[in-house]
Amino acid sequence: MKKKVAIKKGVYKELLDIPKKYQVKILDALRKLEKGKGDIKKLAPKRYRLRVGCYRILFKEEDDLLVVYKIVHRQGADRYYDNV
């Protein structure tokens, strides 16, 4: 499952608000995601969650592209799971 990862515009700001040590882990996890690796859980048809430490990366599958639409701390992640 090799797919390109695209990041929505607003997600970059979310990433910059995260502590530096987690930014590195998240970017590494996104590189692995292109190869289909990581702690991935299906939330709904074509909607997924990738767990990276205490952060959750929410993404959706569109053709040959994985689109990251939210990076959120695990404490607030449930709010976004309900909207999937």
N, C-alpha and C positions, 0 to 999 in steps of 0.2 A: 504494500500500500504506500507507494511514493506519491505524495501530493504536495503542492506548494502551499505555504502558509501565508495568508494575507492578514494584516492587522488594520482594523478600522481606525480612522483618524483620532477619535476620542480616547482610544485605548492607550495611545502613546503618552498622553497626559497622566492617565492612571498609573502607567508604568513608572513615570518620573516621580510620582508621589510615594512610591514604595521604597523602603530602605535599600541601599546599594547592594548589600549582600544577597538580598532576594531578587533584585533585578538580574544579577548574573545567573542565578539558578533558573529564573523564568526564561531568560533568553536561551539558555542551554536546553531547557525542556522543549522550547519551541523548535529548536533545531532537530531534536530527537523526534518530535511530533511529525515532522516531514517524512520520517522513515516508518511511522506507525508505532513508535515506541512510547512508553510512559504509562502512568496510572490513569487510564481513560475509562470513563463510565458513560454509557448511553443514557441520556435524560429523556429524550423524545425522538421521534423519527428525524434523522439527520441533525440532531443537536446533542452535543457532548460536553463533558467536563473533564479537564485535566488537572490533577492534583499536584501541586508543587509546594512542599512544606506546608505552611499555614495559609497559602494562597490557592485560589481556584481560577483556572482559565476556562472561560466558557466560549465554545466555538461551534460553528455549524458547517456542514458539508454542502458545498455547491459545486457540482460537476467534479472537476479535478482540482478543486481548491478548498482549503480549510480556512474559514474566515473567523478570526478571533474578534468577538464583539464585547467581551467584558473580562477584566481581571479584578478579582475581589478577594478580600480577606475572608477566611473561612467562617468567621462569626456572622458576616452579613450575606453569605452565599445563599442561604435558604430563601431569602427574599427573591433572588433572581431565579432560583430553580422553579419557583411557583409560576413565574411569568413565561416559562419556556413553552 
